[in-house]
Amino acid sequence: MSKSNVSSTGISTLGLLGVVFVALKLTGYIDWSWWLVTLPFWGGLGAALALIFAAGLVCAICGLIVWILEMKSGGLKK
């Protein structure tokens, strides 16, 4: 079997959408605020932040469960 290394250097879907929105805004076809026009450029950052938040929430819930179970069993034993 041969291994193939494929690397993509193209523009993402969100990046392309952002470029289209900027072009439409500059040509006057849409009258949106700049915040909405540049929103697709923030998609990757938003996804990363959501993933970090979800992982932190899972860790917090697991820690809380462990703490509750330890308290029910009489606390930490020395």
C-alpha positions as CSV (number, residue, x, y, z in Angstrom):
1,M,0.0,0.0,0.0
2,S,1.2,3.5,-0.7
3,K,0.6,6.4,1.5
4,S,-0.5,9.7,-0.1
5,N,0.1,13.0,1.6
6,V,-2.6,15.4,0.5
7,S,-2.5,19.0,1.7
8,S,-5.2,21.5,1.0
9,T,-4.2,25.1,0.7
10,G,-7.5,26.3,-0.8
11,I,-10.0,28.7,0.8
12,S,-12.6,27.3,3.1
13,T,-16.3,27.6,2.5
14,L,-16.7,30.2,5.3
15,G,-13.8,32.2,3.9
16,L,-15.3,32.2,0.4
17,L,-18.7,33.2,1.8
18,G,-16.9,36.1,3.7
19,V,-15.2,37.3,0.5
20,V,-18.5,37.2,-1.4
21,F,-20.2,39.2,1.4
22,V,-17.5,41.8,1.5
23,A,-17.6,42.2,-2.3
24,L,-21.4,42.5,-2.2
25,K,-21.2,45.1,0.6
26,L,-18.6,47.2,-1.3
27,T,-20.6,47.1,-4.5
28,G,-23.8,48.1,-2.7
29,Y,-25.8,45.0,-3.3
30,I,-26.4,44.4,0.4
31,D,-26.9,46.9,3.1
32,W,-25.9,44.8,6.1
33,S,-23.7,46.0,9.0
34,W,-20.0,45.2,8.7
35,W,-20.4,42.9,11.7
36,L,-22.8,40.6,9.7
37,V,-20.6,40.9,6.6
38,T,-17.4,39.7,8.4
39,L,-19.2,37.1,10.5
40,P,-18.1,34.1,8.3
41,F,-14.5,35.0,8.9
42,W,-15.1,34.3,12.7
43,G,-16.6,30.8,12.1
44,G,-13.4,28.9,12.8
45,L,-12.7,30.8,16.0
46,G,-16.3,30.3,17.1
47,A,-16.1,26.6,16.6
48,A,-12.8,26.3,18.5
49,L,-14.2,28.3,21.4
50,A,-17.3,26.2,21.5
51,L,-15.2,23.0,21.6
52,I,-13.1,24.4,24.4
53,F,-16.1,25.4,26.3
54,A,-17.8,22.0,25.9
55,A,-14.6,20.2,27.0
56,G,-14.4,22.4,30.1
57,L,-18.0,21.8,30.9
58,V,-17.5,18.0,30.7
59,C,-14.4,18.3,33.0
60,A,-16.4,20.4,35.5
61,I,-19.3,17.9,35.5
62,C,-17.0,14.9,36.0
63,G,-15.1,16.7,38.8
64,L,-18.4,17.5,40.5
65,I,-19.6,13.9,40.2
66,V,-16.3,12.6,41.7
67,W,-16.5,15.2,44.5
68,I,-20.1,14.2,45.3
69,L,-19.2,10.5,45.4
70,E,-16.3,11.2,47.7
71,M,-18.5,13.1,50.1
72,K,-21.0,10.3,50.2
73,S,-18.4,7.8,51.0
74,G,-17.0,9.7,53.9
75,G,-14.6,12.1,52.3
76,L,-10.9,11.5,51.5
77,K,-9.4,8.7,53.6
78,K,-5.9,9.2,54.9
